[in-house]
Amino acid sequence: MSAIVEEQHSVPPAPAVRAAPVKPEPDKRYLALRNFAISISIFNVFGYTMLGFEQPWLWPLAAVLLAYSTEFFFETLAAYAYKRQPKYRGRGMRGVYEFLLPSHITALAVNMLLYANNQFLPIAFGVVVAVSAKYWLQAPINGRMRHFMNPSNFGITCVLLCFGRWVSIAPPYEFTENANTYFRIMIPIILVTSGTVINALLTKRTPLIVGWLGAFAIQAFIRHWIWHVALFTALSVMTGVAFVLYTNYMVTDPGTTPSKGRAQFMFGSAVAFVYAALMLDNVVYTLFYATAIVCGVRGLGWWAAHFYQKSKQRRTDAEMAAGQSRLSGAGASA
């Protein structure tokens, strides 16, 4: 028996099976921002070299540098006010790079979609307003303060309201002005494909796009049946490069749109029907105003819900305090 025991103890233990290391899930927000930034940068390069962008070629560089400076300034100010570490610190150059991606996208979008002839001041105004609005236009969304106005759309809207006599939206022809027939057809196809991939796989904004496009088509038919608007004119807007850019790269901004599918669908539909209402009133630059109105109403709705919850909580606390005082009074009299 002792020999058997000794033999069992002499058998070496089986090697432990090591579990395969779990690969961390990629940060989809970072991937979406990175791909958006790469896409809009490449499009600007092609725009100034091949397509026919008419703004001076130094303006996108100046707009990007101004956006970086504005982002750094307001983030440093916010960190000092709330006694926290700035978001660009703590992770080296990678942290700074990720921190600047949103402002990079905003600056290029504002400069690309506005036309101010030879005046850079309105463009600079739009960039500063767009980037800074993230810090002073916030609402308590899902338990934390977040900005609710689409940055680039809000900056463009403010420029159109303040400088409407001198500034307009970039003319749609400049997106395909110098392209030949085949490349002119490929431009919207490439934009639709890249935007669809980013929004379907990374930002998860497919319900919003479906709601926006479906409601846009519906409002075109309604305006045709009731107000006798030419149906081809109402629907032809959807075939332009500017509309494709707006659909895939502006109205789907993940930071200022709902995250749940039904809410996304309602958001996209609301933008389309506000667009229709503004068109009936002969308002120009309708896409940008419609998005700003819906984002603003959504932010006000979050603030209303916040104050309602606060009021409800105060009433509950007052009722509990009154009940406790009655119980203590009854105990003292007993």
N, C-alpha and C positions, 0 to 999 in steps of 0.2 A: 504493500500500500504506500509506504513512504517513497518507494522508487517511482511509483506512478505519479505521486504528488510532485516530486522533484522534476520529473520529466515534463509535467504540465507547466510548472513554473519556468522551465528553461525555454519553452516555446516563445519566440519573440512576438510581441503584439502586432496586430495588423496595422498597417499605416493608415493614418486618418485621412479621410477623403476631404480635400479642400473644396469649399464651394467657390464656384466661379465668381469673380468680382462683379458686382452689379454696376452696370454702366449707367451713370446719371442721365436722367432725361434732359434733352436739350431745352434751353430756355427759348420758348416759342416767341415770347415778346421780343427778345434780342434778335432772333433770326428774322422776324418780320421787319423790325426797324432796319436791320442791316440790309436786307434785300430791297426794301423800299429806297433806302439811301443809295444803294448801288444802281438801281433802276433809274431813278430820277437824275443821278449824276451822268450816267451813260446817255440818257435821252437829251440832257442839256449839251453834252459834247457833240452829239450828232446834230442837235438843233442849230448850234452855232457854226458847224462846219459843213453840213450837207442839207439841212431841211429849210432854213430861211428865217431863223430867229432874227428879229430886227433890233433888239436891245443891244447896246454896246457890250462887247465880250468881257469887259472888266467888271461889269455890274454883278454877275453872279458871284464872283470872287469877293467883291466888296460886301455883298449881301450876306454871304456866309460868315465872313469875319465879324461883321456887325452882329449877327445872330449869336455867334460864339461869345462875344463880349457881353451881350445882354444876358445870356443864359448864366454866365459866370457871375455877373454882378447880382442878379436877383437871387440866385441860389445862395451866394455868400450872405446876402442880406437876410434871407429867410432862415438860414442856419443860425445866424447871430441872434435873430429875434426869438427863435424857438429853442435856442441853446442846444443845438445838435450839431453833429458833424456834417459838413457839406457832402452832397452825394458824389462829387467828383473825387473825393479823397478816400484813401484806404485800400484801393486796389491797383495802384500804379497807373501806368498809361492805358491799360485795358479799361479801367474804370472811367478814365477821362474820355476815352473813345466812345464807350457806350453812353456816357452822359450827354455827349454832344450830338448823337445821332438824330434825336428829334428836331433840334434847332437847325441842323444841316438840311433836313428834309423841308422844314418850314421855309427857310430862306430861299432855297431854289424854287419852291412852288410859288411863293409870292412874286419873285422876280420874273419867273417864266410866264405867269398867267396875267400879269399887269403890263400895260403899255403906257409909258409916261413920256414918250418922245425923247427929249434929251435932258429931262429933269430927274435926277436920282433921289431928291428929297422925298417925294411921295413913296418911292420904293423903300427907302430907309425907314420912313414912318410906319409903313405896313409891317416891315420885319420886326421892328421894336415892339409894336403893339401885339403882334402875333405871338412872339416869344414871351413877353412879359405877362400876357393875359393868363398864362397858366398859373401865375402866382397870385393874382388879385381877382380872378373870377373863378372861385371855387365853391363847392357845395358839399355837404355831408352825404356822401354816396356810399351806401353799404358799410356804414360805421366809420369811415375815414374821409378826411377832406381831399377832394380831387377836383381838377379843373373840368368844366363841362362845356366850354366853347371850343369848337374845332379851331386850332390855332391858325393855320394858314387861311382857312375860310374867313375867320374873324378879322384877320389883318387885312385881307383883300376887301372885305365889306366896309371896314372903317375907311380905307383909302378911297373907295368909290363914293362914300357918303361925304367925306371931307374935301376931296379933290375931284369931284365928278366932272367939273368943267374942263379939266386939263388931262385927266387920266381916264383910260378905258380898259376894258378887258383886251388882252392880246388878240388880234384878229385871227380867226380860225385858219385862214389860208397859210399863215406863216409856218404851221406845223407840217405842211406838205408842199410848200411853195417851190422849192428847188428839186423835188423828187420826181423821178420819171414815173411813167404810168404804173409799172409793175411794183416799184418800191412804194408808191403812193397807196396801193392796195395792201401791201404787206405791213405798213406802219400800224393801222388799227388792229390787224390780226395779231401782231407781235404784242402790242399793248394789252389786248384782251387776254391773250394766253398767259402772259407773265402776271398780270393782275389777278386773273382767276386762280392761278396756282398759289399765289401768296395769300389771297383771301380765303381760299378753300382749305389749305393745309395749315396755315400759320395763324392768321387772325380769326378764323372761324366766323366770317361774316357773310356766308352764303345766304342765309335767310334775309339779311338786310338787303342784299343786292336783288334777290328775287322780289321782295316787297317793293323796292324802289322801281325796278324796271316794269313789273306788272302794273303797279299803280300809275306809273307814267303813261303807259299805253292806254289804260282805262280812262285817265283824265283827258287824253287826246280825243278818244271817241266821244266822251261826254261833251266836251267843248264843241266837237263837230256836230253832234245831234241837236244840242240845245242852242248854242250860240252861232252855229253855222261857220265855225272856223274851218279852213281848208284842212282836210285830214292829212294830206301829204305833207303840208307845212308843219302841222303839229307833231307828226311822227318822224319827219326827216331829221329833227334835232338829234335823234338817237344814233344816227349814222356818222356823226362827226367825230374827229379825233378828240376835240375838247370834251365832248360828252363821255367818251371812253375814259379819258384821264380823270374826269370828275367822278365817274362811277367806281373805278377801281382804286383810285389813289386819294380821294378826298372825302366823299360821303361815308366811306367805310373806316374812317379813322378809329382804331380800336380804343384809344384813350378817352373818347368822348361819345361813344355809342354803347348801347346796352350789350350785355354779354349773353343773355338768354335768347333762344331762337325766336320765341313769340314776340318779345319786346323789340328785337332787331327788325322783324317783319313790320311791326307797327311803326317803328321809327322811319324806315325807308318809305313806307306808304304815306306817312305824314308829310315828309319832305315833298313828295310828288304832288299831293293835294294842295299844300301851301303854294307850291310853284304854280298850280293851275289858278288858284285864287289871285295871285299876284299878276299873272298873265292877263286875266280878265280885267284887271285895273290898269293894264298897260304899263306895268313896272318893268324897267330894263334890268339887266344883270340878275335875272330872276333866280337862277340856280344858287347863287351865293347868298342872296337875301333869304331864300327859303330855308337853307341849311342853318343860317344864323338864327332865324326865328325858332325853328324846332329845337335847336340846342339850348337857346335861351329859355324857352318854355320848360324844357326838361330840367334845367338847373333850378328854375323857380319852383317846379314841382317837388324837387328834392328838399329845398328849403322849407316849403309848406309842410311836407311830411315830417320834417325834423321838428318844426315848431309845434305841430299837432301832437307829436309824441311827447315833447317836453311838457306841454299843457296837460296832457292826459296823465303823465307821471306826477305832476304837481297836484292834480286833483286826487289821485290815488293816495299820495303821501298825506294830504290834508285829511282825507277820510279816515286813514289809518290812525293819524294822530288824534282826531276827534274821538274815534272809537276807544283808543287807549285811555284818553282822559275820562271818558264816561265810565269805563271799567274801574279805573282807579278811584273815581268819585263814589261809585257804588260800593266799592270795598271799604272805603273810609267810613261811609255812613253805616254800613253793617257792623 
